[in-house]
């Protein structure tokens, strides 16, 4: 890389770092004094002009300093990516112990992780529960818990249990329920959840002459569809609203509207997923102009081989140097700790 290009990259990186820190347009004087002492003032001004012509920075007012554009943030992320390798977080041992201690209650463990992520980042953190449709059903249990109300417990081969409560229009005796559950386990155990929800139960209903069982299969189908979807849980103190970006009521409303669009966020993560430990969706990536000033920073994790997402939603001006390695380490720790056979505490493994 040519010397001039290296200097341009350093100038952009310094400007974005300073703007992220102080949320004020950055002047050439600040850059000269704090980051680029070896560069002359005249050369620095020329470099800023070049960066502006490349649409990497902009000048809000004639007499103001510069701020990064969305393209500038993207270029900045490329420049700082090699530095992430040098950063690791010491809290991963505690996270590993948390996962092991709560290995029978994965949702609870994920809840604690989400709380810690919000505390560490001062941003709105989220966890998208593991997407279980790629897992296989090991056992199905159904219990009557009230009048025409049932609890479905689906145990996956990975060790995860998913529970859904649904109502049924018909009365079933305890004996009928036992026979039905035995029949369903014979038919469904060992099949993939996705196939059960999208094909097998539909075919079973089509060939079922018994109206009572057919009605029960309708409810069971609903239960399998319900557990096959991701669901995003959020956690964050109101501290993230203290950021300057949320001084505007309009921005707060835009942000609240964004976090309610779970389907949109899940599609954004799926569609922008690259071969990286952590991905960033920002600006035009959202495909809707009202959200261009926000960033979705997320990593993919697996629990017993079943994938989920975690990360933060933040203003586009946020501390990527901290957030990206932190989210990477949390996601990788969850995945590595919950690999099959690793999470069971030693004393239970000996029983």
C-alpha positions, 0 to 999 in steps of 0.5 A: 500500500502506498504511503499516501494511502496509509496516511489517509487510512490513519486520518480517517481512523483517527477522525472516527475514533475521536468522533465516536468518543466526543460526538463533536465534529472533528477539526484538523487541529484536534487530529494534529494534536492528538493523533497525527503529530508527525503530519503537517497541518497543510498535508492533513487539511489536504487529506481531509479534503480527499476523504471528503471527496471520497464521501468518507467524511462530511462537513456539517457546517462551513466552519465546523470540523468533519464527521464520518459518513456511513461509507466512512464508518464502513471503511473504518470497520475495515481498518480496525478489523485486524486490531480485534485479534489483539483484544480479549475479555477476561469475563469469559471464564465467569460466563462459562461457569454460568452456562455450566451451572444453568445447563438445564435452563438455557433460557435463564443462562441466556437471560443472564448473558444478555444482562451482562452484555447490556451492562458491559456495553451501555447499549440495548442488548439482545438475544435471539433464542436458538432456532430449533427447526434444524434440530431433531425431536427425541421425545414428545410429552403432553400433559393435561393442565386444565380443562381442554388445556395442554402443555407440550414438552418437546425434547430435542436430541441436542438436550434442549427442551421447548415448552408450549401451552395450547388449548384444544377444543375436544375433551380427551381422557387420560387413557386417550392422551397416553395412547395418542402420545405413544402414537405420536412418538412412534411417528415423530421421534427422530425427525427434524423439527422443520420437517415435522412442522412443515410437512409431516403433521400436515400429511398426518392430518390429511390421512387421519379419519379420527376427528378427535386426533385430527383436531389434536394434530392441529394444535400440535402443529401450532406448537411446532410452528411456534417453537420453530421461530426465533424470538428476540429478547431485549435487555438494557437499562435506560442508560443507553438513552443518555446518548446524544443521539436520543436527545431527539424525541424523533430518534427515540421513536424511530429506535423504538419502532426498529426494535419492535420489528423483530421479523425485519431485524432477523431478516437483516441478520440473515441477509447480511451474514458474512463469514465473520465472527461478528457482523454489522448492519448499518445505514442503507443495509437496513433498506429503510431510510428512517433507520440509517443512523443506527447499527445492529452489531451481532454474532451467531452462536450455537447451543448444542449445535442449534444456532441463535444470534446475540448483540446490540442495537446502537446509534451508528456512532458507537464503540466498535473497538469494544463491542465487536471483540466483546460480542465475538468472545461471548458468542464463541464462549457459548458455542464452545461451552455447549458443544455436546458432552462438554456442558454437563458438570463433572459430578453429574457425568460420573453418575 
